[in-house]
Amino acid sequence: MRKLIYTTNPIESLNKQLRKYTKTKSLYPTDEALMKSVYLSLKEATRKWTGRISGWGEIYSQLSIYFEGRI
């Protein structure tokens, strides 16, 4: 359960993805070139958001025990 909470922080993941694409070039010729790079990195990052969470059944059962009567 902790792995799910601590390793899937969407904001940190998105920032990491953006840094990965923009760090490779330290200087962009125009602002438009930078915006295109950011756009393409966002497009690439959104593909990964549709993945399934492994072990969700076990996590859900643990949460339902801990929060009995509230889920």
PDB file of N, CA, C, O and CB in Angstrom:
ATOM      1  N   MET A   1       0.836  -1.190   0.000  1.00  0.00           N
ATOM      2  CA  MET A   1       0.000   0.000   0.000  1.00  0.00           C
ATOM      3  C   MET A   1       0.884   1.257   0.000  1.00  0.00           C
ATOM      4  O   MET A   1       0.572   2.226  -0.692  1.00  0.00           O
ATOM      5  CB  MET A   1      -0.953  -0.004   1.225  1.00  0.00           C
ATOM      6  N   ARG A   2       1.964   1.251   0.756  1.00  0.00           N
ATOM      7  CA  ARG A   2       2.854   2.418   0.777  1.00  0.00           C
ATOM      8  C   ARG A   2       3.466   2.669  -0.594  1.00  0.00           C
ATOM      9  O   ARG A   2       3.641   3.815  -1.008  1.00  0.00           O
ATOM     10  CB  ARG A   2       3.964   2.226   1.817  1.00  0.00           C
ATOM     11  N   LYS A   3       3.791   1.583  -1.296  1.00  0.00           N
ATOM     12  CA  LYS A   3       4.369   1.734  -2.628  1.00  0.00           C
ATOM     13  C   LYS A   3       3.420   2.497  -3.533  1.00  0.00           C
ATOM     14  O   LYS A   3       3.853   3.352  -4.306  1.00  0.00           O
ATOM     15  CB  LYS A   3       4.696   0.365  -3.237  1.00  0.00           C
ATOM     16  N   LEU A   4       2.149   2.205  -3.447  1.00  0.00           N
ATOM     17  CA  LEU A   4       1.154   2.892  -4.264  1.00  0.00           C
ATOM     18  C   LEU A   4       1.103   4.382  -3.920  1.00  0.00           C
ATOM     19  O   LEU A   4       1.044   5.224  -4.815  1.00  0.00           O
ATOM     20  CB  LEU A   4      -0.230   2.252  -4.070  1.00  0.00           C
ATOM     21  N   ILE A   5       1.125   4.699  -2.651  1.00  0.00           N
ATOM     22  CA  ILE A   5       1.005   6.093  -2.216  1.00  0.00           C
ATOM     23  C   ILE A   5       2.264   6.894  -2.541  1.00  0.00           C
ATOM     24  O   ILE A   5       2.173   8.012  -3.049  1.00  0.00           O
ATOM     25  CB  ILE A   5       0.723   6.156  -0.714  1.00  0.00           C
ATOM     26  N   TYR A   6       3.420   6.339  -2.256  1.00  0.00           N
ATOM     27  CA  TYR A   6       4.649   7.111  -2.369  1.00  0.00           C
ATOM     28  C   TYR A   6       5.271   7.120  -3.756  1.00  0.00           C
ATOM     29  O   TYR A   6       6.002   8.055  -4.081  1.00  0.00           O
ATOM     30  CB  TYR A   6       5.635   6.592  -1.411  1.00  0.00           C
ATOM     31  N   THR A   7       5.011   6.119  -4.585  1.00  0.00           N
ATOM     32  CA  THR A   7       5.696   6.070  -5.871  1.00  0.00           C
ATOM     33  C   THR A   7       4.830   6.508  -7.033  1.00  0.00           C
ATOM     34  O   THR A   7       5.321   6.562  -8.161  1.00  0.00           O
ATOM     35  CB  THR A   7       6.191   4.693  -6.123  1.00  0.00           C
ATOM     36  N   THR A   8       3.565   6.823  -6.812  1.00  0.00           N
ATOM     37  CA  THR A   8       2.712   7.215  -7.927  1.00  0.00           C
ATOM     38  C   THR A   8       2.226   8.645  -7.789  1.00  0.00           C
ATOM     39  O   THR A   8       1.142   8.984  -8.262  1.00  0.00           O
ATOM     40  CB  THR A   8       1.530   6.281  -8.036  1.00  0.00           C
ATOM     41  N   ASN A   9       3.010   9.469  -7.153  1.00  0.00           N
ATOM     42  CA  ASN A   9       2.629  10.865  -7.039  1.00  0.00           C
ATOM     43  C   ASN A   9       2.619  11.465  -8.444  1.00  0.00           C
ATOM     44  O   ASN A   9       3.675  11.620  -9.058  1.00  0.00           O
ATOM     45  CB  ASN A   9       3.600  11.645  -6.091  1.00  0.00           C
ATOM     46  N   PRO A  10       1.446  11.800  -8.952  1.00  0.00           N
ATOM     47  CA  PRO A  10       1.357  12.230 -10.354  1.00  0.00           C
ATOM     48  C   PRO A  10       2.104  13.520 -10.674  1.00  0.00           C
ATOM     49  O   PRO A  10       2.632  13.662 -11.777  1.00  0.00           O
ATOM     50  CB  PRO A  10      -0.072  12.403 -10.724  1.00  0.00           C
ATOM     51  N   ILE A  11       2.161  14.440  -9.757  1.00  0.00           N
ATOM     52  CA  ILE A  11       2.843  15.705 -10.026  1.00  0.00           C
ATOM     53  C   ILE A  11       4.349  15.488 -10.139  1.00  0.00           C
ATOM     54  O   ILE A  11       4.987  16.010 -11.053  1.00  0.00           O
ATOM     55  CB  ILE A  11       2.534  16.732  -8.920  1.00  0.00           C
ATOM     56  N   GLU A  12       4.914  14.720  -9.214  1.00  0.00           N
ATOM     57  CA  GLU A  12       6.351  14.443  -9.281  1.00  0.00           C
ATOM     58  C   GLU A  12       6.692  13.649 -10.534  1.00  0.00           C
ATOM     59  O   GLU A  12       7.728  13.879 -11.158  1.00  0.00           O
ATOM     60  CB  GLU A  12       6.812  13.679  -8.032  1.00  0.00           C
ATOM     61  N   SER A  13       5.836  12.730 -10.897  1.00  0.00           N
ATOM     62  CA  SER A  13       6.060  11.933 -12.099  1.00  0.00           C
ATOM     63  C   SER A  13       6.038  12.807 -13.348  1.00  0.00           C
ATOM     64  O   SER A  13       6.872  12.644 -14.238  1.00  0.00           O
ATOM     65  CB  SER A  13       5.008  10.830 -12.209  1.00  0.00           C
ATOM     66  N   LEU A  14       5.095  13.722 -13.412  1.00  0.00           N
ATOM     67  CA  LEU A  14       5.020  14.618 -14.571  1.00  0.00           C
ATOM     68  C   LEU A  14       6.236  15.535 -14.644  1.00  0.00           C
ATOM     69  O   LEU A  14       6.792  15.747 -15.721  1.00  0.00           O
ATOM     70  CB  LEU A  14       3.739  15.456 -14.514  1.00  0.00           C
ATOM     71  N   ASN A  15       6.651  16.078 -13.500  1.00  0.00           N
ATOM     72  CA  ASN A  15       7.840  16.933 -13.479  1.00  0.00           C
ATOM     73  C   ASN A  15       9.082  16.162 -13.927  1.00  0.00           C
ATOM     74  O   ASN A  15       9.914  16.694 -14.663  1.00  0.00           O
ATOM     75  CB  ASN A  15       8.057  17.510 -12.072  1.00  0.00           C
ATOM     76  N   LYS A  16       9.205  14.920 -13.487  1.00  0.00           N
ATOM     77  CA  LYS A  16      10.337  14.093 -13.889  1.00  0.00           C
ATOM     78  C   LYS A  16      10.326  13.880 -15.404  1.00  0.00           C
ATOM     79  O   LYS A  16      11.368  13.946 -16.056  1.00  0.00           O
ATOM     80  CB  LYS A  16      10.305  12.737 -13.153  1.00  0.00           C
ATOM     81  N   GLN A  17       9.143  13.626 -15.952  1.00  0.00           N
ATOM     82  CA  GLN A  17       9.020  13.405 -17.390  1.00  0.00           C
ATOM     83  C   GLN A  17       9.400  14.676 -18.166  1.00  0.00           C
ATOM     84  O   GLN A  17      10.099  14.598 -19.176  1.00  0.00           O
ATOM     85  CB  GLN A  17       7.580  12.967 -17.745  1.00  0.00           C
ATOM     86  N   LEU A  18       8.951  15.823 -17.705  1.00  0.00           N
ATOM     87  CA  LEU A  18       9.295  17.079 -18.372  1.00  0.00           C
ATOM     88  C   LEU A  18      10.792  17.361 -18.309  1.00  0.00           C
ATOM     89  O   LEU A  18      11.388  17.787 -19.298  1.00  0.00           O
ATOM     90  CB  LEU A  18       8.524  18.234 -17.747  1.00  0.00           C
ATOM     91  N   ARG A  19      11.402  17.124 -17.141  1.00  0.00           N
ATOM     92  CA  ARG A  19      12.844  17.335 -17.008  1.00  0.00           C
ATOM     93  C   ARG A  19      13.632  16.402 -17.918  1.00  0.00           C
ATOM     94  O   ARG A  19      14.667  16.781 -18.465  1.00  0.00           O
ATOM     95  CB  ARG A  19      13.276  17.133 -15.560  1.00  0.00           C
ATOM     96  N   LYS A  20      13.138  15.195 -18.073  1.00  0.00           N
ATOM     97  CA  LYS A  20      13.822  14.210 -18.921  1.00  0.00           C
ATOM     98  C   LYS A  20      13.943  14.728 -20.350  1.00  0.00           C
ATOM     99  O   LYS A  20      14.987  14.566 -20.982  1.00  0.00           O
ATOM    100  CB  LYS A  20      13.068  12.861 -18.905  1.00  0.00           C
ATOM    101  N   TYR A  21      12.896  15.342 -20.858  1.00  0.00           N
ATOM    102  CA  TYR A  21      12.921  15.810 -22.235  1.00  0.00           C
ATOM    103  C   TYR A  21      13.598  17.169 -22.399  1.00  0.00           C
ATOM    104  O   TYR A  21      14.255  17.407 -23.412  1.00  0.00           O
ATOM    105  CB  TYR A  21      11.523  15.881 -22.763  1.00  0.00           C
ATOM    106  N   THR A  22      13.451  18.053 -21.434  1.00  0.00           N
ATOM    107  CA  THR A  22      14.024  19.388 -21.590  1.00  0.00           C
ATOM    108  C   THR A  22      15.486  19.458 -21.143  1.00  0.00           C
ATOM    109  O   THR A  22      16.201  20.381 -21.533  1.00  0.00           O
ATOM    110  CB  THR A  22      13.205  20.391 -20.806  1.00  0.00           C
ATOM    111  N   LYS A  23      15.937  18.507 -20.342  1.00  0.00           N
ATOM    112  CA  LYS A  23      17.311  18.535 -19.839  1.00  0.00           C
ATOM    113  C   LYS A  23      18.322  18.171 -20.931  1.00  0.00           C
ATOM    114  O   LYS A  23      19.478  18.590 -20.876  1.00  0.00           O
ATOM    115  CB  LYS A  23      17.456  17.577 -18.656  1.00  0.00           C
ATOM    116  N   THR A  24      17.886  17.403 -21.905  1.00  0.00           N
ATOM    117  CA  THR A  24      18.814  16.954 -22.940  1.00  0.00           C
ATOM    118  C   THR A  24      19.341  18.123 -23.774  1.00  0.00           C
ATOM    119  O   THR A  24      20.440  18.053 -24.324  1.00  0.00           O
ATOM    120  CB  THR A  24      18.134  15.934 -23.847  1.00  0.00           C
ATOM    121  N   LYS A  25      18.562  19.185 -23.864  1.00  0.00           N
ATOM    122  CA  LYS A  25      19.017  20.387 -24.568  1.00  0.00           C
ATOM    123  C   LYS A  25      19.058  21.526 -23.563  1.00  0.00           C
ATOM    124  O   LYS A  25      18.067  21.809 -22.890  1.00  0.00           O
ATOM    125  CB  LYS A  25      18.082  20.737 -25.785  1.00  0.00           C
ATOM    126  N   SER A  26      20.189  22.163 -23.467  1.00  0.00           N
ATOM    127  CA  SER A  26      20.293  23.258 -22.501  1.00  0.00           C
ATOM    128  C   SER A  26      19.865  24.598 -23.099  1.00  0.00           C
ATOM    129  O   SER A  26      19.573  25.542 -22.365  1.00  0.00           O
ATOM    130  CB  SER A  26      21.720  23.359 -21.984  1.00  0.00           C
ATOM    131  N   LEU A  27      19.828  24.681 -24.429  1.00  0.00           N
ATOM    132  CA  LEU A  27      19.475  25.937 -25.074  1.00  0.00           C
ATOM    133  C   LEU A  27      18.554  25.653 -26.252  1.00  0.00           C
ATOM    134  O   LEU A  27      18.888  24.884 -27.154  1.00  0.00           O
ATOM    135  CB  LEU A  27      20.742  26.700 -25.536  1.00  0.00           C
ATOM    136  N   TYR A  28      17.400  26.283 -26.225  1.00  0.00           N
ATOM    137  CA  TYR A  28      16.447  26.141 -27.326  1.00  0.00           C
ATOM    138  C   TYR A  28      16.548  27.382 -28.207  1.00  0.00           C
ATOM    139  O   TYR A  28      16.676  28.494 -27.694  1.00  0.00           O
ATOM    140  CB  TYR A  28      14.982  25.944 -26.794  1.00  0.00           C
ATOM    141  N   PRO A  29      16.493  27.209 -29.517  1.00  0.00           N
ATOM    142  CA  PRO A  29      16.655  28.364 -30.415  1.00  0.00           C
ATOM    143  C   PRO A  29      15.528  29.388 -30.279  1.00  0.00           C
ATOM    144  O   PRO A  29      15.766  30.590 -30.400  1.00  0.00           O
ATOM    145  CB  PRO A  29      16.729  27.888 -31.854  1.00  0.00           C
ATOM    146  N   THR A  30      14.307  28.923 -30.031  1.00  0.00           N
ATOM    147  CA  THR A  30      13.176  29.841 -29.872  1.00  0.00           C
ATOM    148  C   THR A  30      12.278  29.351 -28.747  1.00  0.00           C
ATOM    149  O   THR A  30      12.380  28.208 -28.301  1.00  0.00           O
ATOM    150  CB  THR A  30      12.372  29.969 -31.192  1.00  0.00           C
ATOM    151  N   ASP A  31      11.399  30.234 -28.298  1.00  0.00           N
ATOM    152  CA  ASP A  31      10.415  29.833 -27.294  1.00  0.00           C
ATOM    153  C   ASP A  31       9.464  28.787 -27.864  1.00  0.00           C
ATOM    154  O   ASP A  31       8.990  27.902 -27.151  1.00  0.00           O
ATOM    155  CB  ASP A  31       9.625  31.055 -26.793  1.00  0.00           C
ATOM    156  N   GLU A  32       9.195  28.905 -29.155  1.00  0.00           N
ATOM    157  CA  GLU A  32       8.304  27.943 -29.804  1.00  0.00           C
ATOM    158  C   GLU A  32       8.911  26.534 -29.779  1.00  0.00           C
ATOM    159  O   GLU A  32       8.188  25.554 -29.602  1.00  0.00           O
ATOM    160  CB  GLU A  32       8.016  28.375 -31.258  1.00  0.00           C
ATOM    161  N   ALA A  33      10.207  26.432 -29.951  1.00  0.00           N
ATOM    162  CA  ALA A  33      10.887  25.131 -29.908  1.00  0.00           C
ATOM    163  C   ALA A  33      10.756  24.506 -28.520  1.00  0.00           C
ATOM    164  O   ALA A  33      10.527  23.303 -28.395  1.00  0.00           O
ATOM    165  CB  ALA A  33      12.380  25.283 -30.287  1.00  0.00           C
ATOM    166  N   LEU A  34      10.901  25.323 -27.485  1.00  0.00           N
ATOM    167  CA  LEU A  34      10.731  24.835 -26.120  1.00  0.00           C
ATOM    168  C   LEU A  34       9.298  24.371 -25.886  1.00  0.00           C
ATOM    169  O   LEU A  34       9.073  23.317 -25.292  1.00  0.00           O
ATOM    170  CB  LEU A  34      11.107  25.925 -25.110  1.00  0.00           C
ATOM    171  N   MET A  35       8.325  25.161 -26.355  1.00  0.00           N
ATOM    172  CA  MET A  35       6.920  24.794 -26.176  1.00  0.00           C
ATOM    173  C   MET A  35       6.593  23.490 -26.903  1.00  0.00           C
ATOM    174  O   MET A  35       5.824  22.676 -26.394  1.00  0.00           O
ATOM    175  CB  MET A  35       6.007  25.919 -26.679  1.00  0.00           C
ATOM    176  N   LYS A  36       7.165  23.289 -28.076  1.00  0.00           N
ATOM    177  CA  LYS A  36       6.947  22.038 -28.806  1.00  0.00           C
ATOM    178  C   LYS A  36       7.518  20.856 -28.037  1.00  0.00           C
ATOM    179  O   LYS A  36       6.903  19.791 -27.977  1.00  0.00           O
ATOM    180  CB  LYS A  36       7.578  22.113 -30.201  1.00  0.00           C
ATOM    181  N   SER A  37       8.691  21.046 -27.453  1.00  0.00           N
ATOM    182  CA  SER A  37       9.310  19.983 -26.682  1.00  0.00           C
ATOM    183  C   SER A  37       8.467  19.628 -25.453  1.00  0.00           C
ATOM    184  O   SER A  37       8.276  18.454 -25.139  1.00  0.00           O
ATOM    185  CB  SER A  37      10.720  20.393 -26.258  1.00  0.00           C
ATOM    186  N   VAL A  38       7.971  20.648 -24.769  1.00  0.00           N
ATOM    187  CA  VAL A  38       7.122  20.420 -23.602  1.00  0.00           C
ATOM    188  C   VAL A  38       5.826  19.726 -24.024  1.00  0.00           C
ATOM    189  O   VAL A  38       5.374  18.800 -23.351  1.00  0.00           O
ATOM    190  CB  VAL A  38       6.814  21.754 -22.882  1.00  0.00           C
ATOM    191  N   TYR A  39       5.234  20.161 -25.119  1.00  0.00           N
ATOM    192  CA  TYR A  39       4.005  19.545 -25.616  1.00  0.00           C
ATOM    193  C   TYR A  39       4.216  18.060 -25.917  1.00  0.00           C
ATOM    194  O   TYR A  39       3.409  17.218 -25.524  1.00  0.00           O
ATOM    195  CB  TYR A  39       3.515  20.276 -26.876  1.00  0.00           C
ATOM    196  N   LEU A  40       5.300  17.751 -26.612  1.00  0.00           N
ATOM    197  CA  LEU A  40       5.566  16.355 -26.953  1.00  0.00           C
ATOM    198  C   LEU A  40       5.853  15.506 -25.717  1.00  0.00           C
ATOM    199  O   LEU A  40       5.463  14.340 -25.665  1.00  0.00           O
ATOM    200  CB  LEU A  40       6.737  16.270 -27.917  1.00  0.00           C
ATOM    201  N   SER A  41       6.523  16.075 -24.733  1.00  0.00           N
ATOM    202  CA  SER A  41       6.785  15.321 -23.510  1.00  0.00           C
ATOM    203  C   SER A  41       5.495  15.088 -22.726  1.00  0.00           C
ATOM    204  O   SER A  41       5.321  14.026 -22.127  1.00  0.00           O
ATOM    205  CB  SER A  41       7.810  16.057 -22.637  1.00  0.00           C
ATOM    206  N   LEU A  42       4.591  16.065 -22.723  1.00  0.00           N
ATOM    207  CA  LEU A  42       3.285  15.872 -22.070  1.00  0.00           C
ATOM    208  C   LEU A  42       2.469  14.798 -22.784  1.00  0.00           C
ATOM    209  O   LEU A  42       1.798  13.984 -22.149  1.00  0.00           O
ATOM    210  CB  LEU A  42       2.495  17.196 -22.038  1.00  0.00           C
ATOM    211  N   LYS A  43       2.536  14.813 -24.094  1.00  0.00           N
ATOM    212  CA  LYS A  43       1.817  13.803 -24.876  1.00  0.00           C
ATOM    213  C   LYS A  43       2.350  12.406 -24.560  1.00  0.00           C
ATOM    214  O   LYS A  43       1.578  11.457 -24.429  1.00  0.00           O
ATOM    215  CB  LYS A  43       1.942  14.094 -26.390  1.00  0.00           C
ATOM    216  N   GLU A  44       3.669  12.286 -24.438  1.00  0.00           N
ATOM    217  CA  GLU A  44       4.288  11.005 -24.101  1.00  0.00           C
ATOM    218  C   GLU A  44       3.912  10.579 -22.682  1.00  0.00           C
ATOM    219  O   GLU A  44       3.658   9.399 -22.441  1.00  0.00           O
ATOM    220  CB  GLU A  44       5.819  11.094 -24.243  1.00  0.00           C
ATOM    221  N   ALA A  45       3.875  11.517 -21.751  1.00  0.00           N
ATOM    222  CA  ALA A  45       3.565  11.200 -20.354  1.00  0.00           C
ATOM    223  C   ALA A  45       2.123  10.728 -20.201  1.00  0.00           C
ATOM    224  O   ALA A  45       1.857   9.850 -19.380  1.00  0.00           O
ATOM    225  CB  ALA A  45       3.812  12.421 -19.461  1.00  0.00           C
ATOM    226  N   THR A  46       1.194  11.277 -20.960  1.00  0.00           N
ATOM    227  CA  THR A  46      -0.211  10.897 -20.812  1.00  0.00           C
ATOM    228  C   THR A  46      -0.463   9.459 -21.258  1.00  0.00           C
ATOM    229  O   THR A  46      -1.443   8.846 -20.835  1.00  0.00           O
ATOM    230  CB  THR A  46      -1.095  11.846 -21.608  1.00  0.00           C
ATOM    231  N   ARG A  47       0.395   8.921 -22.094  1.00  0.00           N
ATOM    232  CA  ARG A  47       0.231   7.516 -22.490  1.00  0.00           C
ATOM    233  C   ARG A  47       0.404   6.583 -21.306  1.00  0.00           C
ATOM    234  O   ARG A  47      -0.228   5.528 -21.249  1.00  0.00           O
ATOM    235  CB  ARG A  47       1.229   7.149 -23.585  1.00  0.00           C
ATOM    236  N   LYS A  48       1.249   6.958 -20.369  1.00  0.00           N
ATOM    237  CA  LYS A  48       1.531   6.105 -19.214  1.00  0.00           C
ATOM    238  C   LYS A  48       0.453   6.201 -18.138  1.00  0.00           C
ATOM    239  O   LYS A  48       0.426   5.365 -17.234  1.00  0.00           O
ATOM    240  CB  LYS A  48       2.874   6.471 -18.619  1.00  0.00           C
ATOM    241  N   TRP A  49      -0.425   7.182 -18.205  1.00  0.00           N
ATOM    242  CA  TRP A  49      -1.437   7.371 -17.170  1.00  0.00           C
ATOM    243  C   TRP A  49      -2.561   6.363 -17.247  1.00  0.00           C
ATOM    244  O   TRP A  49      -3.360   6.276 -16.314  1.00  0.00           O
ATOM    245  CB  TRP A  49      -2.003   8.747 -17.258  1.00  0.00           C
ATOM    246  N   THR A  50      -2.656   5.605 -18.311  1.00  0.00           N
ATOM    247  CA  THR A  50      -3.753   4.655 -18.455  1.00  0.00           C
ATOM    248  C   THR A  50      -3.400   3.274 -17.934  1.00  0.00           C
ATOM    249  O   THR A  50      -4.225   2.363 -18.004  1.00  0.00           O
ATOM    250  CB  THR A  50      -4.162   4.558 -19.898  1.00  0.00           C
ATOM    251  N   GLY A  51      -2.209   3.100 -17.418  1.00  0.00           N
ATOM    252  CA  GLY A  51      -1.776   1.794 -16.918  1.00  0.00           C
ATOM    253  C   GLY A  51      -2.526   1.364 -15.667  1.00  0.00           C
ATOM    254  O   GLY A  51      -3.069   2.184 -14.927  1.00  0.00           O
ATOM    255  N   ARG A  52      -2.539   0.074 -15.459  1.00  0.00           N
ATOM    256  CA  ARG A  52      -3.187  -0.475 -14.276  1.00  0.00           C
ATOM    257  C   ARG A  52      -2.207  -0.511 -13.116  1.00  0.00           C
ATOM    258  O   ARG A  52      -0.994  -0.560 -13.319  1.00  0.00           O
ATOM    259  CB  ARG A  52      -3.738  -1.880 -14.557  1.00  0.00           C
ATOM    260  N   ILE A  53      -2.735  -0.487 -11.908  1.00  0.00           N
ATOM    261  CA  ILE A  53      -1.926  -0.547 -10.698  1.00  0.00           C
ATOM    262  C   ILE A  53      -1.784  -2.005 -10.316  1.00  0.00           C
ATOM    263  O   ILE A  53      -2.782  -2.691 -10.096  1.00  0.00           O
ATOM    264  CB  ILE A  53      -2.558   0.287  -9.535  1.00  0.00           C
ATOM    265  N   SER A  54      -0.544  -2.487 -10.235  1.00  0.00           N
ATOM    266  CA  SER A  54      -0.345  -3.887  -9.886  1.00  0.00           C
ATOM    267  C   SER A  54      -0.643  -4.106  -8.412  1.00  0.00           C
ATOM    268  O   SER A  54      -0.298  -3.282  -7.566  1.00  0.00           O
ATOM    269  CB  SER A  54       1.088  -4.330 -10.217  1.00  0.00           C
ATOM    270  N   GLY A  55      -1.282  -5.215  -8.118  1.00  0.00           N
ATOM    271  CA  GLY A  55      -1.604  -5.557  -6.738  1.00  0.00           C
ATOM    272  C   GLY A  55      -2.773  -4.781  -6.157  1.00  0.00           C
ATOM    273  O   GLY A  55      -2.915  -4.711  -4.936  1.00  0.00           O
ATOM    274  N   TRP A  56      -3.624  -4.189  -7.013  1.00  0.00           N
ATOM    275  CA  TRP A  56      -4.714  -3.370  -6.512  1.00  0.00           C
ATOM    276  C   TRP A  56      -5.697  -4.173  -5.665  1.00  0.00           C
ATOM    277  O   TRP A  56      -6.237  -3.643  -4.694  1.00  0.00           O
ATOM    278  CB  TRP A  56      -5.440  -2.721  -7.665  1.00  0.00           C
ATOM    279  N   GLY A  57      -5.943  -5.432  -6.006  1.00  0.00           N
ATOM    280  CA  GLY A  57      -6.868  -6.262  -5.223  1.00  0.00           C
ATOM    281  C   GLY A  57      -6.421  -6.396  -3.784  1.00  0.00           C
ATOM    282  O   GLY A  57      -7.232  -6.257  -2.867  1.00  0.00           O
ATOM    283  N   GLU A  58      -5.151  -6.661  -3.573  1.00  0.00           N
ATOM    284  CA  GLU A  58      -4.614  -6.792  -2.216  1.00  0.00           C
ATOM    285  C   GLU A  58      -4.663  -5.451  -1.478  1.00  0.00           C
ATOM    286  O   GLU A  58      -5.009  -5.394  -0.298  1.00  0.00           O
ATOM    287  CB  GLU A  58      -3.166  -7.321  -2.261  1.00  0.00           C
ATOM    288  N   ILE A  59      -4.316  -4.388  -2.177  1.00  0.00           N
ATOM    289  CA  ILE A  59      -4.354  -3.060  -1.562  1.00  0.00           C
ATOM    290  C   ILE A  59      -5.778  -2.702  -1.153  1.00  0.00           C
ATOM    291  O   ILE A  59      -5.999  -2.183  -0.059  1.00  0.00           O
ATOM    292  CB  ILE A  59      -3.793  -1.998  -2.528  1.00  0.00           C
ATOM    293  N   TYR A  60      -6.742  -2.977  -2.025  1.00  0.00           N
ATOM    294  CA  TYR A  60      -8.141  -2.662  -1.722  1.00  0.00           C
ATOM    295  C   TYR A  60      -8.623  -3.452  -0.514  1.00  0.00           C
ATOM    296  O   TYR A  60      -9.327  -2.910   0.339  1.00  0.00           O
ATOM    297  CB  TYR A  60      -9.037  -2.957  -2.935  1.00  0.00           C
ATOM    298  N   SER A  61      -8.256  -4.719  -0.432  1.00  0.00           N
ATOM    299  CA  SER A  61      -8.702  -5.519   0.716  1.00  0.00           C
ATOM    300  C   SER A  61      -8.098  -4.999   2.020  1.00  0.00           C
ATOM    301  O   SER A  61      -8.763  -5.000   3.055  1.00  0.00           O
ATOM    302  CB  SER A  61      -8.327  -6.997   0.517  1.00  0.00           C
ATOM    303  N   GLN A  62      -6.824  -4.550   1.972  1.00  0.00           N
ATOM    304  CA  GLN A  62      -6.210  -3.980   3.173  1.00  0.00           C
ATOM    305  C   GLN A  62      -6.891  -2.677   3.580  1.00  0.00           C
ATOM    306  O   GLN A  62      -7.117  -2.426   4.763  1.00  0.00           O
ATOM    307  CB  GLN A  62      -4.717  -3.739   2.944  1.00  0.00           C
ATOM    308  N   LEU A  63      -7.213  -1.857   2.592  1.00  0.00           N
ATOM    309  CA  LEU A  63      -7.910  -0.598   2.901  1.00  0.00           C
ATOM    310  C   LEU A  63      -9.304  -0.843   3.446  1.00  0.00           C
ATOM    311  O   LEU A  63      -9.750  -0.135   4.350  1.00  0.00           O
ATOM    312  CB  LEU A  63      -7.997   0.279   1.660  1.00  0.00           C
ATOM    313  N   SER A  64     -10.003  -1.842   2.906  1.00  0.00           N
ATOM    314  CA  SER A  64     -11.353  -2.118   3.378  1.00  0.00           C
ATOM    315  C   SER A  64     -11.337  -2.643   4.811  1.00  0.00           C
ATOM    316  O   SER A  64     -12.285  -2.402   5.559  1.00  0.00           O
ATOM    317  CB  SER A  64     -12.043  -3.123   2.456  1.00  0.00           C
ATOM    318  N   ILE A  65     -10.280  -3.358   5.211  1.00  0.00           N
ATOM    319  CA  ILE A  65     -10.166  -3.802   6.602  1.00  0.00           C
ATOM    320  C   ILE A  65      -9.868  -2.605   7.496  1.00  0.00           C
ATOM    321  O   ILE A  65     -10.462  -2.456   8.564  1.00  0.00           O
ATOM    322  CB  ILE A  65      -9.061  -4.884   6.753  1.00  0.00           C
ATOM    323  N   TYR A  66      -8.960  -1.768   7.063  1.00  0.00           N
ATOM    324  CA  TYR A  66      -8.565  -0.621   7.882  1.00  0.00           C
ATOM    325  C   TYR A  66      -9.699   0.382   8.013  1.00  0.00           C
ATOM    326  O   TYR A  66      -9.912   0.934   9.093  1.00  0.00           O
ATOM    327  CB  TYR A  66      -7.336   0.060   7.287  1.00  0.00           C
ATOM    328  N   PHE A  67     -10.427   0.627   6.934  1.00  0.00           N
ATOM    329  CA  PHE A  67     -11.528   1.586   6.956  1.00  0.00           C
ATOM    330  C   PHE A  67     -12.864   0.856   6.898  1.00  0.00           C
ATOM    331  O   PHE A  67     -13.722   1.199   6.085  1.00  0.00           O
ATOM    332  CB  PHE A  67     -11.408   2.580   5.785  1.00  0.00           C
ATOM    333  N   GLU A  68     -13.042  -0.115   7.726  1.00  0.00           N
ATOM    334  CA  GLU A  68     -14.258  -0.948   7.720  1.00  0.00           C
ATOM    335  C   GLU A  68     -15.520  -0.091   7.865  1.00  0.00           C
ATOM    336  O   GLU A  68     -15.629   0.749   8.758  1.00  0.00           O
ATOM    337  CB  GLU A  68     -14.199  -1.991   8.859  1.00  0.00           C
ATOM    338  N   GLY A  69     -16.455  -0.332   6.964  1.00  0.00           N
ATOM    339  CA  GLY A  69     -17.717   0.382   7.003  1.00  0.00           C
ATOM    340  C   GLY A  69     -17.693   1.724   6.301  1.00  0.00           C
ATOM    341  O   GLY A  69     -18.737   2.365   6.179  1.00  0.00           O
ATOM    342  N   ARG A  70     -16.541   2.169   5.838  1.00  0.00           N
ATOM    343  CA  ARG A  70     -16.454   3.463   5.151  1.00  0.00           C
ATOM    344  C   ARG A  70     -16.206   3.316   3.653  1.00  0.00           C
ATOM    345  O   ARG A  70     -16.369   4.285   2.912  1.00  0.00           O
ATOM    346  CB  ARG A  70     -15.351   4.299   5.764  1.00  0.00           C
ATOM    347  N   ILE A  71     -15.821   2.140   3.193  1.00  0.00           N
ATOM    348  CA  ILE A  71     -15.579   1.949   1.759  1.00  0.00           C
ATOM    349  C   ILE A  71     -16.768   1.256   1.152  1.00  0.00           C
ATOM    350  O   ILE A  71     -16.781   0.993  -0.051  1.00  0.00           O
ATOM    351  CB  ILE A  71     -14.288   1.137   1.503  1.00  0.00           C
TER     352      ILE A  71
END
